[in-house]
Amino acid sequence: MIYLEQAELTTVREAMDALEIEDAKALGGLTGSINRWGRAAGIPVPFENTRIGTERGYRWVGHALEET
């Protein structure tokens, strides 16, 4: 999530490259699981799925982490 927090907006492909994930379904499974867990626990997740032009992507909507 630190990658997305720093990028603020990223395509699925850019996120896959940054995280060294080769299969888009693997990334989708990961983000889907986090979203389902958040809903079940009543906890908002710090990102949302979005569109960047014609591509799928993610937008950071959480609070910025303090730099150390």
Secondary structure, 3 states (H helix, E strand, C coil): CHHHHHHCEEEHHHHHHHHCCCCHHHHHHHHHHHHHHHHHHCCCCCEEEEEECCEEEEEECCCCCCCC
